[in-house]
């Protein structure tokens, strides 16, 4: 089987694999479980009306949720642009403006920072 894209490779490697795709402090997720979460994220992006190819900035720690969102964004053609959580509000505002997105996703721990960036941009 020829795998032409990163998406093809992910789906091929993770679908039905007996090996965990993610191992973290909460346990592990199989490839099928991760693809299911990614599919949910992809559907959510579609429901929000995010245009395909529109990069969306995100302020999140590394977690199964953030990984699923990045994979879901890639699979749906809506790439997520992880931003450094240690950047200043000014640096983050510049990055968000440059991306031209109407959206900024953040995990609960970064909600206050995301609100500052949103107001500044």
PyMOL commands that set and color helices and strands:
alter all, ss='L'
color gray80, all
select helices_A, chain A and resi 6-14+31-47+64-75+89-99+108-120
alter helices_A, ss='H'
color red, helices_A
select strands_A, chain A and resi 20-24+27-30+56-59+80-82+104-106
alter strands_A, ss='S'
color yellow, strands_A
deselect
rebuild
show_as cartoon
